[in-house]
Structures are given as C-alpha cells and as structure tokens.
Amino acid sequence: MKTHFTALDLFVLVAYLLATTALGLYIGRRQRSSNDYFIAERSIPWWAVMFSVVASETSALTFISIPGVAYLGNLSFLQVVAGYILGRIVVANVLLPRYYQGELVTAYALLEKRFGLATRRFTSIVFMVTRGMADSVRVFATAIPVALILSGTLPKQYVMPAAIVLLGVLTIIYTYKGGMKAVVWTELLQAGVYILGGISAIVLIGRSVPGGWGSILDVASAGNKLRVVDTYMGFDRPYTLFAGLLGGAFLSMASHGADQLIVQRLLASRSLKDGQRAIIGSGIVVFAQFTLFLMVGIGLFAFYHGRTFASSDQIFPTFILEQMPPGLVGLIVAAILAATMSTHSGAINSLAAATTHDIYIPLFRKHPNDAATLRFGKLSALAWGVVLTAGALLYKEQGTPVVVIALSIASFTYGALLGGFFLGWLWRRAIQRDAILGMSVALVVMSIVVFAKQLIPFLPGMSGSLTTLSKIAFPWYVLIGTSVTVAVGIVSSLTHPQLTEAEEAGRTWK
C-alpha cells in the first residue's frame, strides 16, 4: 500500500503527543492524597466529566472499527447506542445516588456496604481482569495505523510491537504522574482532536466522491446502507431494535454503573446533580459521535465502491494514509491516538484505584490519606500500564471487527457485576454468599455462551446446544449474566434464615 506520511504529518503527530504528555504532567503535578490522585477530591465540573466519559468510552475502536461496521452493514448500530442512553438514565437515578451517600472511591465499595468485604474484593478482581483484557485489545487497535506508518522503516515483524510500545509508554508517563486530574483534562483535548478528525474525514470524503454527499447518499440508499431500525426479534443478530434498546441499555448500565473506569469519573464530579448531568449528557454526545463515524463508513463504501478489505478495521486507516493531504494525515493519526490514549489512561488509573482501595487499603489497614497509600497507587498505575501494553503485544489480529471483540469481552463479565448491584438493590434477603454464588454461576454460564463454538470439539454430545448458544449476539450477554446472577442469588437466599431487622438496617441500601 502506498502511503503519504510526510514530514509535516510527522511534525503534527509529534507536536500532539508532546503537548498531551506535557499537559498531563503539568495539570497533575501535585497530589496530596490517594483521593486526590484517583477522584481529584471531587472538584471536576460536570461538563468536563461528561466529555471525559465520552472520551474514555470512545477509544480507537470508535474511530477505526465503527466506520467498518457501517461499511459492511448499515446504520443499525445506532439502535444499540439509543439503548446506551436508556441505561445511563437508570444509572443516574438508581446507582449514582447510592455512590454519593459515602466517601467512595471505587464502585465496589458500595457492594461492601451491602454484602461485605469479600464481595468487594471479588467484584474488583473481576473488573480488573475484564478491563485488562478489553483495554489490551483497544491498544492493539490503535497501533494499526501507526504500524502502517512505520511499515517502511522497520522489519515487518517489529512494526506492530514498536507501535504498541510507543503508545503504551507515552500514556503511562502522564497517567503515572498526573492522576485523575491529568486524565480528565487531557481527555478534553483528545476528544476535541478526534472529533475534529472525524469531521475532517466527512468533508474530505465528500470532496473525493463525484457528486459529493448527495451522490454518496444515493449510493448508500440503493445499497440499503441508511437503514437504522431493524425489527427482527431473534437473538442471533446484534443490531436490531429489540437487542439494541434492551441489550444496549443493560450494557450501558453495566459499563457506566458497575465498571470502575466510568464510575470513577462520575465520582470526581462536584455533586450528585453534576454527576447525573454528566452521565446523561454523555449519552447524547455519544449518539451524535457514533452517527458521525458511521457516516464516515457510509462515505467510504461509496468511495471504494464496496471493495473488499482483509479486515474491516483497515478500511478507514487505509483511506487516511492513501488519500488525505499532508498535515491532515498527521492530524487524523493524532486523532486515532487521542481516542485510545484517553481510554488507556483512564483504564490505568481506574485499575490502580481498584487495586489500591479494594485490595491494598483493606488488606493492610491503611488510610487513604497516608503517603504510603499514594505511593502504592502510583506504583499500581505504573504496573497496570505495563500489563496492558504487554497484553496488546500478545493479541493477534482477526477477521472480526475489533470493536465487537472488545464489547464481547466486556459483556462477558459485565452481567455478573451488574447482577451483584441489582441483587443488593432488589432483594433484601440476600447476603454475601448469595451475591458471590450468583456472580460466580453467571461467570460460568457466560463462559459457556461466549466460548460455545470453541467447546464443541470437546463436548460433541452437546454440539447442538452449543451451536445454538454460539449464535447469541453480544448485546444480550449482559442481560443474560445479570438475570443469572439475580436468579441464583434469590434461590440461594432462600436456604438460610432471613436477616434480623437490625442486620437488615446495617446492610440495606437506602
């Protein structure tokens, strides 16, 4: 593939990387305690938290993979995004008020108040494994365009590893030094860059296709690319009205109500009301953002006349490097890096927060304001940065769009986590053993659902059932996992005496 990455592009890209790193180091140059390091002492304005939430859930998957989804399909992914808004409304009114009742730093501290310390540790470890796997995939996705740039300068086998290490090291530097303040304010810059990149792509594609966007929309309409609503009622297709609104809502409830990556940002808001504004507003912004990048895919379909690519994740990067003018290529590549560096930095900080507050402080009986706690938090951020970068190095490219892989990984454990919160909220009789048992069974069930196809050779007698399970689309994973957790927890609670009024008063959420 012939690429046009000029000295001007390199200058733009390097300037961006240096500016982001310097901004993060400057903003987060002082931390007084682990609370300051992880939730900025709840001092961030709601609009900054809102865009930080948007940036943290965007990553390169949106920038690279979502155009490929529209290129191969249509606009029906927006049904899932509409479900995201519904899920955020539930989180804003059900879970967020409970997070603000105490001085919480992690989402899983709320489960300790309801069930006990073991539940907090269990859910925190599940989060760490999930976030570690999913974010490693995101870093790999971002390295694709960087690898295309470096392809002519390094031996082929070293291109992807070099790109991954470059991204990992730069993000680790300012996240380690700056904490949550650095994460949030650099994400505002990063969000501006990648949104500008998406708009630039829309304009350039329109100029590159004869007849502009009028012609593009004609081609898209003829190819059924503009379809948004799909009323299919089965469970084997991901982008339908049924799966999108219901499955997307549960996925959003889990990602924004039970995932430390997002909850930690909401806890950095100045008040509950600000946190509610931030989470609901982020849903509206994300809908507009997904529409933008899906339309990029529609435009690319018209530009390439439906040409087949080895991977759908290569479609947009190929256009960037082959067709965009000098300077803009550097800006777009910077936008791709911005998208993932924002998520990557947030993941590092949230994983470090969970490690410090859910494992270290209870285990060693430390206080959040101790200097030793802050030191441990920073070292945890450094360690997790290395782990995520190493995980990206181990990942191998597949034919499935990376965005689907990452969402499937997240959905795999999200159901168990969300189910734990729902069980605590809906069923007063449940105690710690019920919650852990319910979540454990859900994880086993979802392991079978997610890996059903791979299990067929080992369980030939169950091939029919496993084949059916393998066809379940990823938006349903969270709903299934949540339902299993709650159902098992309720049944388990019937095997022990009900709590006394005094015990219930100490364990029931208000």
ChimeraX attribute file (.defattr): number of C-alpha atoms within 10 A of each C-alpha:
attribute: neighborCount
match mode: 1-to-1
recipient: residues
	/A:1	8
	/A:2	10
	/A:3	17
	/A:4	16
	/A:5	22
	/A:6	14
	/A:7	12
	/A:8	15
	/A:9	21
	/A:10	19
	/A:11	14
	/A:12	20
	/A:13	22
	/A:14	14
	/A:15	14
	/A:16	21
	/A:17	19
	/A:18	12
	/A:19	14
	/A:20	23
	/A:21	19
	/A:22	15
	/A:23	19
	/A:24	27
	/A:25	22
	/A:26	15
	/A:27	19
	/A:28	22
	/A:29	14
	/A:30	14
	/A:31	18
	/A:32	13
	/A:33	20
	/A:34	27
	/A:35	23
	/A:36	21
	/A:37	25
	/A:38	31
	/A:39	27
	/A:40	25
	/A:41	20
	/A:42	17
	/A:43	14
	/A:44	23
	/A:45	15
	/A:46	24
	/A:47	18
	/A:48	17
	/A:49	29
	/A:50	27
	/A:51	25
	/A:52	29
	/A:53	30
	/A:54	27
	/A:55	29
	/A:56	26
	/A:57	23
	/A:58	22
	/A:59	29
	/A:60	29
	/A:61	27
	/A:62	22
	/A:63	33
	/A:64	27
	/A:65	27
	/A:66	27
	/A:67	31
	/A:68	29
	/A:69	23
	/A:70	25
	/A:71	28
	/A:72	14
	/A:73	20
	/A:74	25
	/A:75	24
	/A:76	22
	/A:77	25
	/A:78	24
	/A:79	24
	/A:80	25
	/A:81	24
	/A:82	20
	/A:83	25
	/A:84	29
	/A:85	24
	/A:86	19
	/A:87	26
	/A:88	27
	/A:89	19
	/A:90	18
	/A:91	21
	/A:92	23
	/A:93	11
	/A:94	14
	/A:95	20
	/A:96	22
	/A:97	17
	/A:98	16
	/A:99	21
	/A:100	16
	/A:101	12
	/A:102	11
	/A:103	10
	/A:104	17
	/A:105	29
	/A:106	28
	/A:107	27
	/A:108	29
	/A:109	24
	/A:110	24
	/A:111	24
	/A:112	18
	/A:113	17
	/A:114	24
	/A:115	23
	/A:116	17
	/A:117	19
	/A:118	15
	/A:119	25
	/A:120	24
	/A:121	21
	/A:122	17
	/A:123	26
	/A:124	28
	/A:125	18
	/A:126	17
	/A:127	24
	/A:128	19
	/A:129	14
	/A:130	19
	/A:131	24
	/A:132	22
	/A:133	19
	/A:134	22
	/A:135	26
	/A:136	23
	/A:137	27
	/A:138	26
	/A:139	29
	/A:140	27
	/A:141	29
	/A:142	25
	/A:143	26
	/A:144	22
	/A:145	24
	/A:146	22
	/A:147	20
	/A:148	21
	/A:149	20
	/A:150	18
	/A:151	17
	/A:152	12
	/A:153	11
	/A:154	13
	/A:155	9
	/A:156	12
	/A:157	9
	/A:158	13
	/A:159	20
	/A:160	22
	/A:161	18
	/A:162	17
	/A:163	22
	/A:164	24
	/A:165	18
	/A:166	14
	/A:167	21
	/A:168	23
	/A:169	14
	/A:170	16
	/A:171	25
	/A:172	24
	/A:173	18
	/A:174	24
	/A:175	31
	/A:176	27
	/A:177	21
	/A:178	26
	/A:179	34
	/A:180	31
	/A:181	28
	/A:182	27
	/A:183	32
	/A:184	30
	/A:185	22
	/A:186	27
	/A:187	30
	/A:188	21
	/A:189	19
	/A:190	28
	/A:191	23
	/A:192	15
	/A:193	21
	/A:194	26
	/A:195	21
	/A:196	15
	/A:197	21
	/A:198	20
	/A:199	13
	/A:200	17
	/A:201	25
	/A:202	20
	/A:203	14
	/A:204	16
	/A:205	23
	/A:206	21
	/A:207	12
	/A:208	15
	/A:209	17
	/A:210	13
	/A:211	12
	/A:212	15
	/A:213	19
	/A:214	12
	/A:215	15
	/A:216	22
	/A:217	18
	/A:218	15
	/A:219	19
	/A:220	20
	/A:221	14
	/A:222	10
	/A:223	15
	/A:224	13
	/A:225	22
	/A:226	20
	/A:227	15
	/A:228	16
	/A:229	17
	/A:230	17
	/A:231	11
	/A:232	13
	/A:233	11
	/A:234	12
	/A:235	16
	/A:236	18
	/A:237	18
	/A:238	22
	/A:239	28
	/A:240	25
	/A:241	23
	/A:242	23
	/A:243	26
	/A:244	27
	/A:245	23
	/A:246	22
	/A:247	28
	/A:248	31
	/A:249	26
	/A:250	30
	/A:251	30
	/A:252	28
	/A:253	27
	/A:254	29
	/A:255	26
	/A:256	28
	/A:257	30
	/A:258	27
	/A:259	26
	/A:260	28
	/A:261	29
	/A:262	24
	/A:263	25
	/A:264	26
	/A:265	32
	/A:266	32
	/A:267	29
	/A:268	26
	/A:269	26
	/A:270	17
	/A:271	18
	/A:272	19
	/A:273	13
	/A:274	19
	/A:275	27
	/A:276	22
	/A:277	19
	/A:278	26
	/A:279	29
	/A:280	20
	/A:281	21
	/A:282	24
	/A:283	24
	/A:284	15
	/A:285	15
	/A:286	21
	/A:287	18
	/A:288	13
	/A:289	18
	/A:290	20
	/A:291	19
	/A:292	19
	/A:293	25
	/A:294	27
	/A:295	26
	/A:296	26
	/A:297	29
	/A:298	30
	/A:299	30
	/A:300	27
	/A:301	25
	/A:302	23
	/A:303	18
	/A:304	13
	/A:305	10
	/A:306	13
	/A:307	11
	/A:308	12
	/A:309	11
	/A:310	9
	/A:311	15
	/A:312	22
	/A:313	27
	/A:314	19
	/A:315	22
	/A:316	22
	/A:317	23
	/A:318	17
	/A:319	17
	/A:320	20
	/A:321	23
	/A:322	15
	/A:323	16
	/A:324	21
	/A:325	15
	/A:326	17
	/A:327	17
	/A:328	20
	/A:329	28
	/A:330	27
	/A:331	24
	/A:332	28
	/A:333	26
	/A:334	24
	/A:335	26
	/A:336	30
	/A:337	27
	/A:338	31
	/A:339	31
	/A:340	32
	/A:341	31
	/A:342	30
	/A:343	27
	/A:344	29
	/A:345	30
	/A:346	31
	/A:347	27
	/A:348	29
	/A:349	32
	/A:350	30
	/A:351	26
	/A:352	26
	/A:353	31
	/A:354	29
	/A:355	22
	/A:356	28
	/A:357	26
	/A:358	25
	/A:359	18
	/A:360	16
	/A:361	15
	/A:362	13
	/A:363	11
	/A:364	8
	/A:365	9
	/A:366	15
	/A:367	15
	/A:368	18
	/A:369	13
	/A:370	12
	/A:371	14
	/A:372	13
	/A:373	20
	/A:374	22
	/A:375	14
	/A:376	18
	/A:377	28
	/A:378	23
	/A:379	15
	/A:380	21
	/A:381	28
	/A:382	20
	/A:383	16
	/A:384	22
	/A:385	28
	/A:386	16
	/A:387	17
	/A:388	25
	/A:389	25
	/A:390	16
	/A:391	19
	/A:392	25
	/A:393	19
	/A:394	12
	/A:395	14
	/A:396	8
	/A:397	13
	/A:398	11
	/A:399	9
	/A:400	12
	/A:401	20
	/A:402	26
	/A:403	24
	/A:404	17
	/A:405	17
	/A:406	20
	/A:407	16
	/A:408	20
	/A:409	21
	/A:410	26
	/A:411	27
	/A:412	25
	/A:413	28
	/A:414	32
	/A:415	31
	/A:416	36
	/A:417	30
	/A:418	28
	/A:419	28
	/A:420	28
	/A:421	23
	/A:422	18
	/A:423	26
	/A:424	25
	/A:425	16
	/A:426	13
	/A:427	14
	/A:428	18
	/A:429	21
	/A:430	27
	/A:431	24
	/A:432	21
	/A:433	16
	/A:434	28
	/A:435	30
	/A:436	22
	/A:437	16
	/A:438	28
	/A:439	31
	/A:440	19
	/A:441	17
	/A:442	29
	/A:443	22
	/A:444	14
	/A:445	17
	/A:446	24
	/A:447	13
	/A:448	16
	/A:449	24
	/A:450	22
	/A:451	13
	/A:452	22
	/A:453	16
	/A:454	13
	/A:455	17
	/A:456	17
	/A:457	11
	/A:458	9
	/A:459	11
	/A:460	10
	/A:461	10
	/A:462	13
	/A:463	16
	/A:464	10
	/A:465	11
	/A:466	21
	/A:467	16
	/A:468	13
	/A:469	19
	/A:470	19
	/A:471	15
	/A:472	18
	/A:473	19
	/A:474	28
	/A:475	29
	/A:476	25
	/A:477	27
	/A:478	32
	/A:479	24
	/A:480	21
	/A:481	29
	/A:482	26
	/A:483	20
	/A:484	23
	/A:485	31
	/A:486	28
	/A:487	17
	/A:488	20
	/A:489	28
	/A:490	21
	/A:491	12
	/A:492	18
	/A:493	20
	/A:494	12
	/A:495	9
	/A:496	11
	/A:497	8
	/A:498	14
	/A:499	14
	/A:500	9
	/A:501	9
	/A:502	8
	/A:503	10
	/A:504	16
	/A:505	12
	/A:506	11
	/A:507	21
	/A:508	17
	/A:509	16
	/A:510	8
